[in-house]
Amino acid sequence: MKLGFIGTGVITEAIVRGLLRANYLASEILVSSRPLEISAGLAQLSPLVRVCEENQTIVDEAEMLFLAVRPQHAEDVLTSLTIGPDRQIVSLIATIPINRIREWTHPDAQICRAIPLPSVADLAGVTAIFPSAPKVEELFDALGTAVAARKIEAFDAYAVTSAMMGLYYGLSEAAAQWLCSPGTSCEGARAYLAGMFQGLADTATQASGESFEELRLRHTTPGGLNEQLFRTFLEQEGGNALNRSCDSVAKRIRGMH
Ligand SMILES: NC(=O)c1ccc[n+]([C@@H]2O[C@H](COP(=O)([O-])OP(=O)(O)OC[C@H]3O[C@@H](n4cnc5c(N)ncnc54)[C@H](OP(=O)(O)O)[C@@H]3O)[C@@H](O)[C@H]2O)c1
């Protein structure tokens, strides 16, 4: 399978690095030259990667075409290309619905959307896909786990929760700042928290039969510190703040349909 990427930014780099690690059977991986610092770096990793000066070359040759430019550039980039109906298009572009991508590409184009996360580079990404597309799912399964959403509403909900990556690191930073203030080094605080959260994530992955609520209770001594912190967080509206934040992102996504 010849793969092509329009836009060689953060997420294309993560996918290509993952594909090369996974030994996914790509006959060639074509990437936009822009930006050169990333595309040239990818080409150095493997002879399978070819940097293309023209996006049209990628469109003409790739059997599976990934759209990985920012939403605000998508219309200009796509309408400047001639794209036939005979290839699988995988749009990674957040918030832009499939009917808009179809308008900008080809009325009969086979299009699915996907939300890869940067950890695809380490073969540990969960990637939501809609609508189901077996070859695309096979590719993202090689980079971690592909999750095919059955309805657009479900895909949009995955998109909302994928926006929690920034929140996760923001909360981690807030905790690290708190921890490093009384005399622990900031590097020590970071290492402690990263190790703790990694352990918790590993436990949740292994204990797949247990809900997060069951895991919370298993990690909580009645009357203990975990119980106090969680109760205080809820009393201070932490849970409601999270729900309201998700609702606000969901509203923005629904507004694009
Ligand atoms: N990052 C993530 O975790 C993630 C996850 C899932 C989906 N996405 C989606 O994937 C898309 C890309 O995100 P990103 O984080 O990778 O953004 P990014 O790092 O900004 O990459 C986009 C790249 O597209 C390039 N570009 C702009 N115009 C171009 C053109 N005419 N031809 C070729 N390349 C062009 C930009 O080059 P210049 O730098 O030269 O402008 C930029 O490097 C977005 O729509 C985003 O919503 C991102």
Ligand as a Chemical Component Dictionary entry (heavy atoms), coordinates in Angstrom:
data_LIG
# 
_chem_comp.id                   LIG 
_chem_comp.type                 NON-POLYMER 
_chem_comp.pdbx_formal_charge   0 
_chem_comp.three_letter_code    LIG 
# 
loop_
_chem_comp_atom.comp_id 
_chem_comp_atom.atom_id 
_chem_comp_atom.alt_atom_id 
_chem_comp_atom.type_symbol 
_chem_comp_atom.charge 
_chem_comp_atom.model_Cartn_x 
_chem_comp_atom.model_Cartn_y 
_chem_comp_atom.model_Cartn_z 
_chem_comp_atom.pdbx_ordinal 
LIG N1  N1  N 0  -1.432 17.004 16.852 1  
LIG C1  C1  C 0  -2.339 16.097 17.186 2  
LIG O1  O1  O 0  -2.260 15.433 18.242 3  
LIG C2  C2  C 0  -3.497 15.806 16.268 4  
LIG C3  C3  C 0  -4.270 14.667 16.511 5  
LIG C4  C4  C 0  -5.305 14.355 15.643 6  
LIG C5  C5  C 0  -5.608 15.180 14.592 7  
LIG N2  N2  N 1  -4.868 16.319 14.386 8  
LIG C6  C6  C 0  -5.223 17.150 13.229 9  
LIG O2  O2  O 0  -4.213 16.955 12.259 10 
LIG C7  C7  C 0  -4.013 18.170 11.552 11 
LIG C8  C8  C 0  -2.544 18.530 11.661 12 
LIG O3  O3  O 0  -2.242 18.749 13.033 13 
LIG P1  P1  P 0  -0.750 18.928 13.521 14 
LIG O4  O4  O 0  -0.801 18.995 14.993 15 
LIG O5  O5  O -1 0.118  17.929 12.863 16 
LIG O6  O6  O 0  -0.472 20.393 12.955 17 
LIG P2  P2  P 0  0.895  21.025 12.444 18 
LIG O7  O7  O 0  2.024  20.489 13.240 19 
LIG O8  O8  O 0  0.682  22.483 12.352 20 
LIG O9  O9  O 0  1.034  20.388 10.975 21 
LIG C9  C9  C 0  0.342  20.855 9.871  22 
LIG C10 C10 C 0  1.371  21.123 8.811  23 
LIG O10 O10 O 0  0.725  21.417 7.582  24 
LIG C11 C11 C 0  1.639  22.195 6.859  25 
LIG N3  N3  N 0  1.024  22.873 5.740  26 
LIG C12 C12 C 0  0.338  24.032 5.711  27 
LIG N4  N4  N 0  -0.018 24.333 4.445  28 
LIG C13 C13 C 0  0.464  23.341 3.666  29 
LIG C14 C14 C 0  0.422  23.073 2.283  30 
LIG N5  N5  N 0  -0.167 23.903 1.411  31 
LIG N6  N6  N 0  1.016  21.954 1.828  32 
LIG C15 C15 C 0  1.631  21.095 2.669  33 
LIG N7  N7  N 0  1.707  21.316 4.004  34 
LIG C16 C16 C 0  1.127  22.409 4.489  35 
LIG C17 C17 C 0  2.157  23.181 7.879  36 
LIG O11 O11 O 0  3.416  23.662 7.448  37 
LIG P3  P3  P 0  4.019  25.027 8.023  38 
LIG O12 O12 O 0  4.506  24.662 9.401  39 
LIG O13 O13 O 0  5.101  25.335 7.050  40 
LIG O14 O14 O 0  2.890  26.012 8.039  41 
LIG C18 C18 C 0  2.229  22.345 9.135  42 
LIG O15 O15 O 0  3.539  21.909 9.431  43 
LIG C19 C19 C 0  -4.929 19.228 12.166 44 
LIG O16 O16 O 0  -6.057 19.411 11.364 45 
LIG C20 C20 C 0  -5.305 18.639 13.508 46 
LIG O17 O17 O 0  -6.626 19.009 13.852 47 
LIG C21 C21 C 0  -3.806 16.621 15.189 48 
# 
loop_
_chem_comp_bond.comp_id 
_chem_comp_bond.atom_id_1 
_chem_comp_bond.atom_id_2 
_chem_comp_bond.value_order 
_chem_comp_bond.pdbx_ordinal 
LIG N1  C1  SING 1  
LIG C1  O1  DOUB 2  
LIG C1  C2  SING 3  
LIG C2  C3  SING 4  
LIG C2  C21 DOUB 5  
LIG C3  C4  DOUB 6  
LIG C4  C5  SING 7  
LIG C5  N2  DOUB 8  
LIG N2  C6  SING 9  
LIG N2  C21 SING 10 
LIG C6  O2  SING 11 
LIG C6  C20 SING 12 
LIG O2  C7  SING 13 
LIG C7  C8  SING 14 
LIG C7  C19 SING 15 
LIG C8  O3  SING 16 
LIG O3  P1  SING 17 
LIG P1  O4  DOUB 18 
LIG P1  O5  SING 19 
LIG P1  O6  SING 20 
LIG O6  P2  SING 21 
LIG P2  O7  DOUB 22 
LIG P2  O8  SING 23 
LIG P2  O9  SING 24 
LIG O9  C9  SING 25 
LIG C9  C10 SING 26 
LIG C10 O10 SING 27 
LIG C10 C18 SING 28 
LIG O10 C11 SING 29 
LIG C11 N3  SING 30 
LIG C11 C17 SING 31 
LIG N3  C12 SING 32 
LIG N3  C16 SING 33 
LIG C12 N4  DOUB 34 
LIG N4  C13 SING 35 
LIG C13 C14 SING 36 
LIG C13 C16 DOUB 37 
LIG C14 N5  SING 38 
LIG C14 N6  DOUB 39 
LIG N6  C15 SING 40 
LIG C15 N7  DOUB 41 
LIG N7  C16 SING 42 
LIG C17 O11 SING 43 
LIG C17 C18 SING 44 
LIG O11 P3  SING 45 
LIG P3  O12 DOUB 46 
LIG P3  O13 SING 47 
LIG P3  O14 SING 48 
LIG C18 O15 SING 49 
LIG C19 O16 SING 50 
LIG C19 C20 SING 51 
LIG C20 O17 SING 52 
# 
